[in-house]
Amino acid sequence: MIFGFPKPLVVAVILILGIVAFFVFNPPRRLCQAQIEMFQQLQKGKVFPGQGKVLARSPKVLQEIETCKLGNSPGACFELFSTLRKLTRDLRGIPNECSEDLQALGTVRGSLQEGMTLLTQISWGEAPPEKGVGGVRQGWLEASDIALFCGLKDAFMRIYGKEAFDQFRLSVYSKLPGEEAILEEGVCKNCEYRKMAPAALPIEEIWGRSLFSVRCELYR
């Protein structure tokens, strides 16, 4: 007995008061900071710089993006897609309440945008595609790659919101060819002035032919 109260009851009251005090003096923002630090450790060397013997190493995702762009093939993009899949998995483990903290990490936004841009360009190809099976032409992308695009889209919208996503989507349209390249002996004769998608197609048509119109519920 302590002051006339059973000892287990006193212990329980102390624990409850301790928990209340923790949340008073360490609001949920502190919990988010812990989540972000753990996330950064999980992504260290991939999306965030790694630690070399002397200097910090550049994030691997930067080189993987360039390799994917240059190779434009399943093999060339394999490492990048693997990195982006892990990124989306790790982001799903962070509560929605911590979105503000994630917004401060520019490398996360950059990786999500680069991933969606590349996937959209690959599926679009070198000229405006005809609508394919499921609404869009996939290029050499597999169903798992379409699912990756949807995962990147979900993560982006959850962190930055629909308005930011719509602005990003429109910016990608200007990177999609609006007409075929004219090649002579392997040299592009019109690449310097050929129209991009916004100058050749209505916005709704670009959306309908691009990966942005894919029904993500079919790939979850």
RAVENUR-V709340 format. One record per pair of residues at least 24 apart in sequence whose C-alpha atoms are under 10 Angstrom apart, sorted by sequence separation. I is the first residue (numbers start at 1). J is the second residue. D is the distance in whole Angstrom. If there is no record, write none. Layout:
BEGIN
{{I:J:D} {I:J:D}}
END
This chain:
BEGIN
{{87:111:9} {88:112:9} {173:197:6} {174:198:6} {87:112:9} {172:197:10} {173:198:6} {174:199:9} {119:145:8} {120:146:10} {172:198:10} {173:199:10} {84:111:8} {119:146:8} {171:198:10} {83:111:10} {84:112:8} {170:198:9} {178:206:9} {119:148:9} {120:149:8} {84:114:10} {116:146:10} {119:149:7} {173:203:8} {176:206:9} {80:111:10} {84:115:7} {118:149:10} {83:115:10} {84:116:10} {116:148:9} {117:149:9} {115:148:9} {116:149:6} {170:203:8} {173:206:7} {46:80:10} {81:115:8} {115:149:8} {116:150:9} {173:207:8} {176:210:9} {80:115:8} {116:151:10} {47:83:8} {116:152:7} {170:206:10} {46:83:7} {47:84:9} {112:149:9} {115:152:7} {116:153:7} {170:207:9} {173:210:9} {46:84:9} {81:119:10} {114:152:10} {115:153:10} {169:207:9} {112:151:9} {113:152:8} {43:83:9} {46:86:10} {47:87:8} {112:152:6} {113:153:9} {116:156:10} {172:212:10} {46:87:9} {77:118:10} {111:152:9} {112:153:8} {77:119:10} {43:86:8} {112:155:8} {113:156:8} {169:212:8} {42:86:9} {43:87:7} {112:156:7} {42:87:9} {62:107:10} {61:107:10} {65:111:9} {72:118:9} {109:155:10} {43:90:8} {109:156:7} {39:87:9} {42:90:8} {59:107:9} {62:110:10} {108:156:9} {128:176:8} {129:177:10} {62:111:9} {65:114:8} {69:118:7} {72:121:10} {73:122:9} {120:169:10} {127:176:8} {128:177:7} {129:178:10} {40:90:10} {61:111:8} {65:115:8} {68:118:8} {72:122:7} {109:159:9} {126:176:8} {127:177:5} {128:178:6} {129:179:10} {39:90:7} {109:160:9} {117:168:9} {121:172:9} {125:176:8} {126:177:6} {127:178:6} {128:179:6} {38:90:10} {39:91:8} {62:114:10} {69:121:10} {113:165:9} {116:168:10} {117:169:9} {120:172:8} {121:173:9} {124:176:7} {125:177:8} {126:178:9} {127:179:5} {128:180:8} {61:114:10} {65:118:8} {69:122:9} {103:156:10} {116:169:9} {120:173:9} {124:177:8} {126:179:8} {127:180:5} {39:93:9} {61:115:10} {68:122:10} {117:171:9} {118:172:9} {121:175:8} {122:176:10} {126:180:6} {127:181:8} {36:91:10} {39:94:8} {113:168:8} {117:172:6} {120:175:10} {121:176:6} {125:180:10} {126:181:7} {38:94:10} {103:159:7} {113:169:9} {116:172:9} {117:173:9} {120:176:8} {121:177:9} {48:105:9} {102:159:7} {103:160:7} {118:175:10} {35:93:9} {36:94:8} {48:106:10} {49:107:10} {101:159:9} {102:160:9} {114:172:10} {117:175:8} {35:94:7} {48:107:7} {85:144:10} {92:151:9} {99:158:8} {100:159:7} {113:172:9} {117:176:10} {153:212:9} {35:95:9} {47:107:6} {48:108:8} {85:145:9} {88:148:8} {91:151:10} {99:159:5} {100:160:9} {47:108:7} {91:152:10} {98:159:9} {99:160:8} {150:211:9} {32:94:8} {36:98:8} {85:147:10} {88:150:10} {89:151:9} {92:154:10} {96:158:7} {97:159:10} {99:161:10} {149:211:8} {150:212:9} {154:216:9} {32:95:8} {35:98:8} {36:99:10} {39:102:10} {47:110:9} {81:144:10} {85:148:6} {88:151:6} {89:152:10} {92:155:7} {96:159:8} {149:212:9} {153:216:9} {32:96:10} {47:111:7} {81:145:8} {84:148:8} {85:149:9} {87:151:10} {88:152:6} {91:155:7} {150:214:8} {32:97:8} {33:98:8} {36:101:7} {40:105:10} {43:108:10} {84:149:9} {87:152:9} {88:153:10} {91:156:10} {146:211:8} {149:214:9} {150:215:9} {151:216:9} {31:97:10} {32:98:5} {35:101:9} {36:102:7} {73:139:10} {74:140:7} {82:148:9} {85:151:8} {88:154:9} {89:155:9} {92:158:10} {150:216:6} {31:98:9} {32:99:9} {35:102:10} {73:140:7} {74:141:8} {81:148:8} {84:151:9} {85:152:8} {88:155:7} {91:158:10} {147:214:10} {149:216:9} {150:217:9} {29:97:9} {30:98:10} {32:100:9} {33:101:7} {72:140:9} {73:141:9} {74:142:9} {81:149:10} {84:152:8} {87:155:9} {88:156:10} {91:159:9} {128:196:9} {146:214:8} {147:215:10} {148:216:10} {150:218:10} {151:219:9} {28:97:8} {29:98:8} {32:101:7} {33:102:10} {36:105:10} {127:196:9} {128:197:7} {146:215:10} {147:216:7} {150:219:8} {151:220:9} {28:98:9} {32:102:9} {127:197:9} {146:216:8} {147:217:9} {149:219:10} {150:220:8} {29:100:10} {74:145:10} {136:207:10} {147:218:9} {148:219:9} {29:101:9} {128:200:9} {136:208:7} {137:209:7} {138:210:9} {146:218:10} {147:219:5} {148:220:10} {128:201:9} {135:208:7} {136:209:5} {137:210:8} {138:211:8} {146:219:7} {147:220:7} {135:209:7} {136:210:6} {137:211:8} {145:219:10} {146:220:10} {135:210:9} {136:211:6} {143:218:10} {144:219:8} {135:211:9} {136:212:9} {138:214:10} {143:219:7} {144:220:10} {128:205:10} {129:206:9} {131:208:8} {132:209:8} {136:213:8} {137:214:10} {128:206:8} {130:208:10} {131:209:6} {135:213:7} {136:214:7} {130:209:7} {131:210:9} {134:213:10} {135:214:7} {136:215:10} {129:209:6} {130:210:10} {134:214:7} {135:215:8} {128:209:8} {129:210:8} {134:215:8} {124:206:10} {128:210:9} {134:218:9} {124:209:8} {125:210:10} {123:209:9} {124:210:6} {123:210:7} {124:211:8} {123:211:7} {121:210:9} {122:211:9} {120:210:7} {121:211:9} {119:210:10} {120:211:5} {119:211:8} {120:212:7} {119:212:10} {117:211:10} {116:211:9} {116:212:9}}
END
